[in-house]
Amino acid sequence: MKYLSIVIFLLLGTVVARAQNPKIDSINLLINRAKTDTGRINRLIDKIDLLAQINIDSALNLSVSTIEFAKKSNYPAGEARARTKLANHNSYKGNFAAAKENLEIAIKMFTALKNNVQLLKVYNSYGTMYGMQSKYDSSLMFFEKGATIAEADKENQKDILGTLGTIYMNIGISYQMLSNQPQALFYQQKALKIAEAQHDVSSQAYCMLNISNTLRNIGDIKRAEKSMQQSIRLAKQVSLKNVELYAYTNLAALYSELKTNQKAYDYAMKAAGLAKEMGDTGIEATSLSRAATSLAKQKKFNDAEKLNTQAIGIADESRQPLNIHQTYSSMGVIKRMQEKYVAAIPYFEKSFEALKNADIYDLQTGEMYSELSLCYEKSGNFPRALATHKIAASIADSVRGKENIRKTTELNMNYAFEKQRQAAQAEQQKQDALTKTRQTTLMGGMGLMLALAGMSFYAYRTKQKANGLLEVQKTELEQTLTKLKTTQTQLIHSEKMASLGELTAGIAHEIQNPLNFVNNFSEVSAELAEEILQELENGDPDEAKAIAGDIKDNLQKIILHGKRADNIVKGMLEHSRSSSGTLKPTNLHLLIDEYIKLAFHGFRVKDQSFQAELVNERDSGIGKINAAPQDLGRVLLNLFNNAFYAVKEKQQNNGQSDYKPTIIVSTHRLEDFVEIRVRDNGTGISEHVRQKIFQPFFTTKPTGQGTGLGLSISYDIVTKGHGGTLAVESEMGVGTVFILRLPV
């Protein structure tokens, strides 16, 4: 049996801690010497970080008392920090409701205090909480939100660089658990570079641990083992017991795959003992389960079942889906190894019940479905065996599809890099050509001057020849420059078209994933429907109801993945839509009304609670203008969508009840052109982003919410298709205005 890699999310504020008694003694001394309540609270929070490396329960208790102390002292920043710590410890103990409650309070407090540095840590804790519930899509959303804020905060870059490294590592972990190993390794290596630059041994230990998991997942066992041992050495240098713990349990899994069963058992029991000492019930359960499987592989089945029963009890207490899934599936495997197929089935079913709300569908999950299918087959339940086998096959197909897309993405990245290199090379060649031409002209001029000095009696004739030579050289230079400009334009156009083609190909590959689910679950549902009829004929309504429940679950999954495919196709059609580009008399105000309603209703479909005030300021003197309505409509739709997105983001992040999202669209007839302004009171755009905003494929939106083509296409439509201009003005936290000018 293969196991999912045990990963450790980094909790900001605990990375630099050293779990040593002298360190705790020193912090206790500082607490006693503190002259103010705020100073004492800050030192208590430092102590919480230290205790978290030794015993989670002790850190949890101190967090609770520190919150009460901060309340009495009217110190909101200290209370919010302590609540973030408490949420982290509740997550490790499986009390996710309490963790979420504390994080929501901390977000409101830090938002009111306008403390971005601490707000990043709350987002990181939110992502960690969802990661521990195996909801990796949700955890990615919060981690990437934190990364966006950290990357944009140039003023505090020095202070938050370590925080950004931690968030990069957690993004890598989320991609790892979603089977996207190239993206996982990309972010983990970014985090490791930051840790090495800051000489942060603790962070390096975390990075090496998670990088080893990624290497193991792609089959590079030797490098994975070496990285795990390196993480243990680094962890021991700074007494990071939790890193040491996770490295031991992952080594146990690695040696189990290598069929070195005794070595796997030894590391698993070592991890279980350390986890119990630290109060980490989830990893204690998983480690005991791995040890039990190693015993079973040595034919010690009685000892294996006894040990795994203990693991199941501890996992249930942890309330962490991944750990519960592993302990129950381990018992199923142990039963199956003894050919106790009927007894194994309930354990496999309970293991998948634990993952019903999780975002894990990888090859290892598929293998457990295959194990369950075998047990159904051996116990004579052939319809269930076939249905379960198809689920396993669909998961395998889905993962293989993801692998193909990821390989294509890697090739595209290499291709994009090569394109950039070629463009740079072309620019260098242009500069070389100019330099060579200038040198040639200079040398020719010098030779001409020497000839004139030596043959003054041929002055007039020589002067005429020299003028002719200079005219030829000037013509050649102009031709060379024209060719270089043409080549540069062709390179840029070719790169745009290649990038657009790559985007379309990526979307087409992505469609394969939801369609695999739709097809497989449809086939399974059809067979289950026949099975219901059979059970009704046999007079067994209870079994028929159970099968009907399975069909209902399958239909929900079909709807989900059908919508995914629909959204992908709509996006592809939107970007592939073309227009004749013919200019004709167009009522500008009617066009604005049509597309602002389209944009607003589009946002209302996604979020029915969304509201915004729409203000029109129109110049009645504007008649019809010459424009391509469909193309200009695409421009307006992009500008309106961006405005609605900005005010929605500010409304979600602001936390102020008096904030009123507002979009103002104004038109003016000026001397030689018509001006359209689209103004919002949203989040605003930084100077760094404004410099790149019209570049193709540049976007600040989260993954899956933007391609970076909207404003680039809009800019081309306005400037090249209509001979106008498109500009942007913005102030962070105040709002943004896009200014579109069209010639009359």
LINVENUR-V830790 format. One record per backbone hydrogen bond with DSSP energy under -1.0 kcal/mol. NH is the residue of the N-H (numbers start at 1). CO is the residue of the C=O. E is the energy in kcal/mol with one decimal. If there is no record, write none. Layout:
nh = [NH,NH]
co = [CO,CO]
e = [E,E]
This chain:
nh = [14,17,20,24,25,26,27,28,29,30,31,32,33,40,41,42,43,44,45,46,47,48,49,50,51,52,53,54,55,56,59,60,61,62,63,64,65,66,67,68,69,70,71,72,73,74,75,79,80,81,82,83,84,85,86,87,88,89,90,91,92,93,94,95,96,99,100,101,102,103,104,105,106,107,108,109,110,111,112,113,115,119,120,122,123,124,125,126,127,128,129,130,131,132,134,135,139,140,141,142,143,144,145,146,147,148,149,150,151,152,153,154,160,164,165,166,167,168,169,170,171,172,173,174,175,176,177,179,180,184,185,186,187,188,189,190,191,192,193,194,195,196,197,198,200,201,204,205,206,207,208,209,210,211,212,213,214,215,216,217,218,219,220,221,224,225,226,227,228,229,230,231,232,233,234,235,236,237,238,240,241,244,245,246,247,248,249,250,251,252,253,254,255,256,257,258,259,260,261,264,265,266,267,268,269,270,271,272,273,274,275,276,277,278,279,280,281,284,285,286,287,288,289,290,291,292,293,294,295,296,297,299,300,301,304,305,306,307,308,309,310,311,312,313,314,315,316,317,318,319,324,325,326,327,328,329,330,331,332,333,334,335,336,337,339,340,341,344,345,348,349,350,351,352,353,354,356,358,359,366,367,368,369,370,371,372,373,374,375,376,377,378,379,380,381,382,385,386,387,388,389,390,391,392,393,394,395,396,397,398,399,400,401,402,403,404,405,406,407,408,409,410,411,412,413,414,415,416,417,418,419,420,421,422,423,424,425,426,427,428,429,430,431,432,433,434,435,436,437,438,439,440,441,442,443,444,445,446,447,448,449,450,451,452,453,454,455,458,459,462,463,464,465,466,467,468,469,470,471,472,473,474,475,476,477,478,479,480,481,482,483,484,485,486,487,488,489,490,491,492,493,494,495,496,497,498,499,500,501,502,503,504,505,506,507,508,509,510,511,513,515,516,517,518,519,520,521,522,523,524,525,526,527,528,529,530,531,532,533,534,535,536,537,538,540,544,545,546,547,548,549,550,551,552,553,554,555,556,557,558,559,560,561,562,563,564,565,566,567,568,569,570,571,572,573,574,575,576,577,584,586,591,592,593,594,595,596,597,598,599,600,601,602,603,604,605,606,607,610,613,615,617,622,625,627,632,633,634,635,636,637,638,639,640,641,642,643,644,645,646,647,648,649,650,651,652,653,654,659,663,664,665,666,667,668,670,674,675,676,677,678,679,680,681,690,691,692,695,697,698,705,713,714,715,716,717,718,719,720,721,724,725,727,729,731,733,734,735,736,737,738,739,740,741,742,744]
co = [11,14,18,20,21,22,23,24,25,26,27,28,29,36,37,38,39,40,41,42,43,44,45,46,47,48,50,51,51,278,55,56,57,58,59,60,61,62,63,64,65,66,67,68,69,71,70,75,76,77,78,79,80,81,82,83,84,85,86,87,88,89,91,90,94,95,96,97,98,99,100,101,102,103,104,105,106,107,108,109,110,115,116,118,119,120,121,122,123,124,125,126,127,128,131,130,135,136,137,138,139,140,141,142,143,144,145,146,147,148,149,152,156,160,161,162,163,164,165,166,167,168,169,170,171,172,173,176,175,180,181,182,183,184,185,186,187,188,189,190,191,192,193,194,195,199,200,201,202,203,204,205,206,207,208,209,210,211,212,213,214,216,215,219,220,221,222,223,224,225,226,227,228,229,230,231,232,233,234,235,239,240,241,242,243,244,245,246,247,248,249,250,251,252,253,254,256,255,259,260,261,262,263,264,265,266,267,268,269,270,271,272,273,274,275,275,279,280,281,282,283,284,285,286,287,288,289,290,291,292,293,296,295,299,300,301,302,303,304,305,306,307,308,309,310,311,312,313,314,315,320,321,322,323,324,325,326,327,328,329,330,331,332,333,336,335,339,340,341,344,345,346,347,348,349,350,353,355,134,362,363,364,365,366,367,368,369,370,371,372,373,374,375,377,376,380,381,382,383,384,385,386,387,388,389,390,391,392,393,394,395,396,397,398,399,400,401,402,403,404,405,406,407,408,409,410,411,412,413,414,415,416,417,418,419,420,421,422,423,424,425,426,427,428,429,430,431,432,433,434,435,436,437,438,439,440,441,442,443,444,445,446,447,448,449,450,451,455,456,458,459,460,461,462,463,464,465,466,467,468,469,470,471,472,473,474,475,476,477,478,479,480,481,482,483,484,485,486,487,488,489,490,491,492,493,494,495,496,497,498,499,500,501,502,503,504,505,506,507,510,511,512,513,514,515,516,517,518,519,520,521,522,523,524,525,526,527,528,529,530,531,532,533,534,535,540,541,542,543,544,545,546,547,548,549,550,551,552,553,554,555,556,557,558,559,560,561,562,563,564,565,566,567,568,569,570,571,572,573,627,625,587,588,589,590,591,592,593,594,595,596,597,598,599,600,601,602,603,607,661,663,665,619,586,584,628,629,630,631,632,633,634,635,636,637,638,639,640,641,642,643,644,645,646,647,648,649,650,656,613,679,615,677,617,675,673,742,668,740,666,738,664,736,662,686,687,689,692,708,695,702,709,710,711,712,713,714,715,716,716,718,741,739,737,735,683,731,731,680,729,678,727,676,725,674,672]
e = [-2.1,-1.0,-2.3,-1.8,-2.8,-2.2,-2.2,-2.4,-1.8,-1.9,-2.3,-2.2,-1.6,-2.0,-2.6,-2.3,-1.9,-2.1,-2.0,-1.6,-1.9,-1.9,-1.7,-1.6,-2.7,-1.9,-1.2,-1.6,-3.0,-2.6,-1.8,-2.6,-2.3,-2.1,-1.9,-1.9,-1.9,-2.1,-2.0,-1.7,-2.0,-2.6,-2.2,-2.2,-1.7,-1.4,-2.3,-2.1,-2.8,-2.1,-2.4,-2.3,-1.9,-1.9,-2.5,-2.5,-1.9,-2.1,-2.6,-2.2,-1.9,-1.6,-1.2,-2.5,-1.4,-1.7,-2.6,-2.1,-2.1,-2.1,-2.4,-1.6,-2.3,-2.5,-1.8,-2.1,-2.7,-2.3,-2.1,-1.8,-2.3,-1.9,-2.1,-1.5,-2.3,-2.2,-2.1,-2.5,-2.5,-2.2,-2.4,-2.1,-2.2,-2.4,-1.7,-2.8,-2.0,-2.4,-1.5,-1.5,-2.5,-2.9,-1.6,-2.2,-2.4,-2.2,-1.8,-2.5,-2.8,-1.6,-1.2,-1.7,-2.2,-2.7,-2.1,-1.9,-2.2,-2.6,-2.1,-2.0,-2.5,-2.3,-2.0,-2.1,-2.3,-2.2,-2.2,-1.5,-2.8,-2.0,-2.7,-2.0,-2.1,-2.4,-2.4,-1.5,-2.2,-2.2,-2.1,-1.6,-2.3,-2.6,-2.3,-1.8,-2.6,-1.0,-2.0,-2.0,-1.9,-2.6,-2.7,-1.9,-2.2,-2.7,-1.9,-1.2,-1.7,-2.5,-2.2,-2.2,-1.5,-1.3,-2.4,-1.7,-2.0,-2.8,-2.2,-2.3,-2.2,-2.3,-2.0,-2.3,-1.9,-2.1,-2.4,-2.4,-2.3,-1.4,-1.0,-2.6,-1.2,-1.9,-2.6,-2.3,-2.2,-2.0,-2.0,-2.0,-2.2,-2.0,-1.6,-2.4,-2.8,-1.6,-1.9,-1.6,-1.3,-2.7,-1.3,-2.2,-2.4,-2.4,-2.1,-2.1,-2.4,-1.9,-2.3,-2.4,-2.2,-1.8,-2.7,-2.2,-1.8,-1.7,-1.1,-2.2,-1.3,-1.9,-2.3,-2.0,-2.5,-2.1,-2.2,-2.1,-2.3,-2.3,-2.1,-2.1,-1.9,-2.2,-2.1,-2.1,-2.5,-1.1,-2.0,-2.8,-2.1,-2.3,-2.5,-2.1,-1.5,-1.7,-2.4,-1.8,-1.8,-2.5,-2.5,-1.2,-1.4,-1.3,-2.3,-2.8,-2.0,-2.1,-2.2,-2.4,-2.0,-1.7,-2.0,-2.3,-2.5,-2.4,-2.5,-2.5,-1.8,-2.6,-1.2,-1.5,-1.3,-1.8,-2.5,-2.3,-1.9,-2.0,-1.8,-1.5,-1.2,-1.7,-3.6,-2.2,-2.0,-1.5,-1.7,-2.0,-2.2,-2.2,-2.5,-2.2,-1.9,-2.3,-2.3,-2.7,-1.5,-1.3,-2.2,-1.5,-2.0,-2.6,-2.5,-2.8,-2.3,-2.2,-1.7,-2.2,-2.4,-2.7,-2.3,-2.3,-2.8,-2.5,-2.7,-2.5,-2.4,-2.4,-2.4,-2.2,-2.3,-2.8,-2.6,-2.3,-2.8,-2.5,-2.2,-2.7,-2.7,-2.4,-2.6,-3.1,-2.3,-2.3,-2.4,-2.3,-2.2,-2.4,-2.6,-2.4,-2.3,-2.6,-2.3,-2.2,-2.4,-2.2,-2.2,-2.6,-2.5,-2.4,-2.5,-2.7,-2.5,-2.5,-2.5,-2.6,-2.7,-2.7,-2.9,-2.5,-2.4,-2.5,-2.5,-2.2,-2.3,-2.1,-2.1,-2.4,-2.3,-2.1,-1.8,-1.5,-1.7,-3.1,-2.5,-2.0,-1.8,-2.5,-2.3,-1.9,-2.5,-2.5,-2.1,-2.0,-2.4,-2.5,-2.3,-2.5,-2.5,-2.4,-2.2,-2.5,-2.4,-2.3,-2.5,-2.3,-2.4,-2.4,-2.7,-2.4,-2.4,-2.4,-2.4,-2.3,-2.6,-3.0,-2.4,-2.2,-2.5,-2.7,-2.6,-2.4,-2.4,-2.5,-2.2,-2.2,-2.5,-2.5,-2.2,-2.4,-2.3,-2.2,-1.9,-1.0,-1.9,-2.1,-1.5,-2.7,-2.8,-2.4,-2.8,-1.9,-2.2,-2.3,-2.3,-2.3,-2.0,-2.3,-2.2,-1.7,-1.8,-2.1,-1.9,-2.0,-2.4,-2.7,-2.2,-1.7,-2.8,-1.6,-2.5,-2.0,-2.3,-2.4,-2.1,-1.5,-2.3,-2.4,-2.3,-2.4,-2.7,-2.1,-1.9,-2.3,-2.7,-2.4,-2.6,-2.3,-2.4,-1.7,-2.1,-2.4,-2.6,-1.9,-2.5,-2.5,-2.2,-2.2,-2.8,-2.4,-1.9,-1.4,-1.1,-2.3,-2.5,-1.8,-2.3,-2.3,-2.2,-2.0,-2.3,-1.7,-1.7,-2.3,-2.4,-2.7,-1.7,-1.9,-2.1,-1.9,-1.2,-2.3,-1.8,-2.8,-2.9,-2.7,-1.7,-2.3,-2.2,-3.0,-2.4,-1.7,-1.7,-2.4,-2.8,-2.1,-2.2,-2.8,-2.6,-2.2,-1.9,-2.7,-2.5,-2.2,-2.1,-2.1,-2.3,-2.1,-2.2,-2.2,-2.1,-2.3,-1.2,-3.0,-2.8,-3.0,-2.3,-2.3,-2.1,-2.5,-2.8,-2.9,-3.1,-2.7,-2.2,-3.0,-2.6,-1.1,-2.4,-1.4,-1.4,-2.1,-1.5,-1.5,-2.2,-2.9,-2.3,-2.4,-1.9,-2.4,-2.4,-2.7,-2.1,-1.4,-2.9,-2.0,-2.3,-2.4,-2.3,-3.2,-2.2,-2.1,-1.0,-3.0,-2.2,-2.6,-3.1,-2.4,-2.5,-2.4]
